[in-house]
Amino acid sequence: MRNADLVARDIKSVWHPCTQMKDYETLGPVPIKRGKGVWLEDFEGNRFIDAVSSWWVNLFGHANPRINAAIQEQIGELEHVILAGFTHEPVVNLSERLIEVTPEGLNKCFYADNGSSAVEAALKMSYHYWKNHGKPAKKNFVNLSNSYHGETLGALALGDVPLYKSTYAPLLMEVITAPSPDAYNKEAGETDEDFALRQFEVMEKILAEQHDEICAVVTEPLIQCAGGMRMHHPIYHTKLREACDRYGVHLIADEIAVGFGRTGTMFASEQSNITPDFMCLSKGLTAGYLPLSVVLTTNDVFDAFYDNYETLKAFLHSHSYTGNPIGCAVALATLDIFRDDNVIENNKHLSRVMAESVSHLADHPHVGDVRQQGMTLAIEMVKNKATKEPFPFAERRGMRVFKHGLTREALLRPLGNVSYFMPPYVITEEQIRHLGQVVTEGIDIAVRD
């Protein structure tokens, strides 16, 4: 098959996510035949380094032999069984392992299919918890500006990126929005920590004045990924945990994109030394192989639903593929690799190489910021470096970087004017340096008038 043949068939039948399909009149979808390690390959032998881990999910490379073996072994035993009234060994083993590696106090695992579904479950759990405790007035949620939590209606309501949300505003519940601690917006001479503490003052005021009506605060610890890979200091979540305890409000940590080593620690919440009331995980949970998500929560939350059947306090929420055995087997293989291969420590070295590969861009006249948390690095192009005035979104400067990357064996799908690296952890130093060179070339091309 030729690339063009598959693209022609695709355009006739497939509606792609997060895409203006008219774009394909000039640049069609990139057809991929196979993947191996960090590489994706099309039907004509062209290769691309998967610098964005196929939407932030792939941790240990494509066609990883250890994960492949886990799938093959599990398929021979059990492909799926209803989890209501039944159980199986992979889901029990995975639950025990997740409780072991996540922050202390998260002792129960509730499974769903994807990140948005996990957020939806956590929202319902929080509201239902307070209702079961005789506090039905606690039904509002607090989010952060520039946040993103998924595309289903409840998760979308908790987001604050107009590109995704504004069209559907009439369908969404209203939420309370506190200003983000995003360090990109700090004043000259202000540290990331000082700015985060200053921004937290508004959150403190919201909780002090409205805690009787608030179920939970929902946040993305350390990195607001879909909001342009904006990053903040961990002190914000340390203070937030203290305030939530003080005012009797749940803290929901959406670690769907930032969990499993993306920020330099296994989970981003560790850097704030906190345990949230709910932790939502997906994406890296199965290393990019299968849809699976989980909400971890505390015994206190679980106990609020534990009662005689006729009280109707049970959490009646379900998905057909909840706790799928094959997905659980993949997640267990993923955790095995973390355990056996010293991944977090090895990533520290790779993170330094990533920083070195683009350090020169800090002085580029059209780069407003180079920021990094662990294995996530972002470069934001601006029209005016002094004022950080952005390029108009319609000019699609990031797309120019993406197009150049395809000519240089690199998949660098942008977020607006932000190019970023979020690669599989099996990437090599040489491959990282290649990405640094390619993104530099791409930015130079993109900022030309």
N, C-alpha and C positions, 0 to 999 in steps of 0.2 A: 504494500500500500504506500502511496505517496502522501506527504503531508497535506497537499491541497485536496486530495480526494476525501480525507476524513473531515477536514474543515468544511467542505461544501456540504457533506451529509449532516454535520453538526448544526450548521446554521439553519438548516431546514427543520430541525426537530428539537433542539435543546435550548432552553431559556436559562442563561447562566446567572449565577447569583452576583449581586453587587456590581452589576454591569449595565451600561447603556448599550443595548444590543446594536444600535446603529453604528457604534464604533467599529464593529466588525466589517463594515464596508471598506475600511481602510487598513485595519490591522486585525486579522482574524485571531481566534484563540490559538494558543501554542499547542499543537498536538503532541502528546507524550505517549511513547510506546512502552517504555520500561524505566525502572529506576534501580540504582545500585549505590549504596552509600550516600554521599552528598549529591550524586549526579542524577539528573533526569535526562532522558534521551528521546529524541523524536524519531520519526519513521525513516529519516534520511541520514541518521548517524550523527546529527548535531547534538551536542551535550550542553547542559546548563547546571551550574552549581545552584542548588536549592537554598539560596541565602535566607529565605523567609520560612523555611521548614514547612512548606505546603500549608500556609495559614497557621503557623505557629504550633503545629501538632507533632512534627517528626523530631524525635529526640536522638535516635541512634541509627539514623540512615535508612534508606529504602532497602527492602528485601533483606532485612537483618536476619542472619541465619538462626540466631537463638530464639527470636520471636517467631519466625516461620515454623520452627520445630515445635514450639508451644502450641501454636494453632493446629498443626497436624495431629499432635497427640490428643488434644482435647476433642477435635472433630470425631475421632474414633470412639470416644466415650459418651459424650452428650453435647448436642448442639444447642438445645434450649429446653427450658421447662418453666412453667409459670412459677413465680416467686411468692405468690399469695397462697399460703398453706403448704408450700413445698420449700425445700432448700437443696443445696448441692455443695460439694466440697470447694470448688473454686471461689464461690462467693463468700464462704466462711473464711477460707484462707486469706482472701484479699482484704476482707474487713479487719481481720486481726492484724495484718501487715500495715494497713493504713492507720489504724489506731496507734500502732507502734511508732510510725515515722512522723506523724503530724504532731502539732503542739499538744502538750499534756492537757488532759481534760476532755478531749474530743473522743467519745467512747461509743458512739453509735453511728452506723453508716446506712444512709437511705439512697438507693440507686435510681438513676434515670438514664436518659438516652444521650443527652448533649448538654452543652453549657447553659443555654437558655432554659432548658427544662429544669436544671439544677437550681437556677436562680428562682424560677417560679415556685418550686417546691419549698425553698427556704422562706420566701415571702409568705406563703400560706402557712407554713409551720409557725412562723413568728406571730402572725395575727391570731392563729388558732390557739397558740400557747396562752396568750393574754386573755382570750375569750374563755378558755377552760379555767383560768384563774379568776374569772369574774370581772374582767376589765375590757369589755367590748369596745369602749371608747378609744382604746389604743389601736388605731387602724391606719395611721399615716406612716409614711416612710421618708427618710432623709437621704438624699444623694449628694454628690459633689458635682460642681460644674465641670463640663468637658468629660463626663463619665460615659461609659458604655457597658451594658450588661447583657446584650443579646437582642434578638429581633421579635420574639413572641411578645404579646401585648403587655404583660406584666413586666417583663424584663426591659422592654423598650421604654416603658414609662419611667423606669429607674435610670435610664440613660439621659445624657444632656448634650448630645452631638446633633445639631439641627439637621445635618445632612440625612441622618437616618430617621429622625423623630418627627420633624415638623409636619410632614404630609399627613401623619396619622394622629396628630394631636387631639382631634375630636373624639377619638376612640379610647384615649388613655386616661388612667386615673391621675389625679393631681398629686404631686409630691413636693416636698420642701427641699430646696436646693441651697446648699452651703458652698461658699467659694472654694475652689480647689487649692491645695497647697503646692501646685505645680511650680517648680523653681524657675521655670522659664520667665515667669512674670515678676520675679523679685526686683527690688530697686538696686541701683548701682551701689556696690559696697556692702550689700546685705548678704548674709550667708543663707544657704539653703535651709539650715535649721531655724534661723531667726525668722525667715519668711514663713516657714511652716507653722511656727508658734503664733505668729501674727494672724495668719489665716484661721488658725484654730479658734481664736477668740470669737468669731462669728458662730462657729459650730457650738461652742460652749453656751452662747446666749440662746441659740435655738433650743438646745436641750433643756436649759434652765427654765425657759418660758413655756415650752410646749410638750414636755415629756409625758404628761398625762394623756396625750393624744398620739404619741409616737410609739410604733411597734419596734422599729429597728432603723439603724443607719447602715446603708449598703455602700461599700467602697471597693476599689481595686488597690490593694496595697502596693506602694512604690512606683508602679507604672500604669498610666492610663493609656492602654495600648491603642485601641481604635481611635482615641482622641489625639493621635499624632505622636505616640510614644513619649508623652510628657511624663516627667519623673519628679518625685518629691522625697523629702527626708523622712526616715522612719520615725522620728520623734512625733510626727503627727498622729500616727496610729497608737503610739504609747499613750499619748494624752487622750485620744479618743476612747481607748479601752477604759481608762480611769473614769472618764466622764459618763460613759454608758453605764458603768457599775454604779456610779453616784446617783444617777437619775433613773435607774431602772429601765434601761432601753437595751435591746439586743444589738449586737454588732455582727453583721454578715460580711465576711471577707470573701469577695469574688476573686479566687485565685485560679480561675479557669485558664487564663493566659500566662500568669506569672508564677504559677506553681511548678514544681518539679525542676528546680535548678535554674530557671530563667534569670533570676535576679542575683545569683551568686550564692544563695543558700537554698536548701531543699524547698522551703516555702518562704515567701516574702514576709509573712507575719513574724517569722523568727527574728528578723532584724529589728523589730519593735519589741521583742520579748513579750508577746501577747498570745493569748488563746482567744479567738473569736467565739461567739456563741454558735455560729454556723460557718463552715468553710465549704465553699463550692469548688469542686475540682472536675476537670474534663481535659480536653486537648491532650497534653502530654501524658495523661493517665494511661493511655494505651499506645503511646509513642507513635501516633499517627496511623494506626492500623484500623481501628474499629470505633464506632460511636459508643461511648460509655461515659457516664458522669456519676458523681456521688456528692451528697451533702453529708458532711460529718457534723455531728452536734453533741451536746453534753447530756449527761444523765438527767440533769435538771429539766431540760427540754423534753426528753423522752418520758420522764415520769409524769409530766402534765397530761399526757395522752393515755396513760396506763390506768384503766378502770374497767368496771363491768360493762359488757357489751351494750346494755340498754341505756347507759348514760350518753351514748353517741359521742364520746370524746375521741374516738380513734381517728387517725389521720387517713382519710379515705382518698388517697391520691395514688395513681398508678400509671405505668406505661407498659405496653405489651412486652417489650424486650428488657424490662427491668432486671438487672443483675445477670445479663446473658452470660452463660458459662464460657463461651469462647472469648468474649470481651474480657471477662475476669481473668482467664488464663493468660491473655496478652498482657494485662496490667501486672500480673504477678511476674511474668518474665521481665517486664520493664523494671520493676522494683528489684529483681535479682541483679540486673545489670548495674543499677545504682549501688547495690550492696557489694558486688564482687569487683567492680572495675574502678573504684575510687573516683567516681565521676565528678563530684563536686570539687574535689581538690584539683583534678586535672583541668577542670573548666577555669580555675583561677588563672592558670598559665595562658590558656587560650584567650581569656578576657583581656589580659595584658597585651597579647599580640594584636587583638582587634583594636585596642586603643592606639597602639603604635602605628597601625596601618593607615589610620586617618588623622593622626595628630596634627599634621600640617594643615588640615582643613580649618582649624580654629582661626587661622589668619586669612582665610579666603574672603574676599570682599563681599561675596554674596552668601556666606554661611553665617546664620545668626546664632547657631548653637550646635555643638557636638556634645552629646550626653550619653551616659552609659550606666547601666545597672547590670553587673555580671555579664551574662551572655546575650544581652540586648543592647545594641548601640544604634543611635539615631543621629542623623545629620539633617538639620532644617535649613533649607534655602530661603533667603529673604531678598526683597528688592533693595532695602536700605539697611545696612548692617548696624548703623548707629542707633536707629530708632526701632529696629526689628520690624519695619513695615513689610508685610508679606507680599509676595507676588499675587496678582489677582488669580483666583482659583481657576477661572476659565482658560488661563494660559497653559495650565497643566504642565508645569515645569518638571514635576516628578515623573510624569509619563515619558518625558524626553530621556531621562536617566534610564528608565526601564527599557526603552527601545534600544538605546545604546548597549545596555547590558546584554541583550539577546544576541548582539553581534560579537560579544566577547565572552561567551560561555558563562553568563551570570544571570540568574533570575532575581531581579531586584524590584519586585512589585511595590510601588510607593503608597504612602498615605498622604495624598495631596502633595505638598511641597517637601515632604519628609521622605528621605531614603533611609533604609535601616537594614541592619544585619541582625537576624535572629536564627542562626544556622543550626543544623543538627550538631550534636556534641562530638561527632566523629570527624568533624572537619579538621584539616591539617593546617599547620602554620603557613605553608606555601599557598594553600587555597585561600586562607584569610587575606594574605598579602595581595593575592590576585584581585580579590574583591575590593580591597582598598584602592588599588590602582584603577580598576574599572569604574568605581563610583566617582573617583576624582575626575577621570576623563568625562564621565557622564554629566557631572555638575558643570564643568567648564563648557560643555556643549549646551546644556540646558539654560544657562543664564545669558547666552548670547541673544541680543535683540534681533 
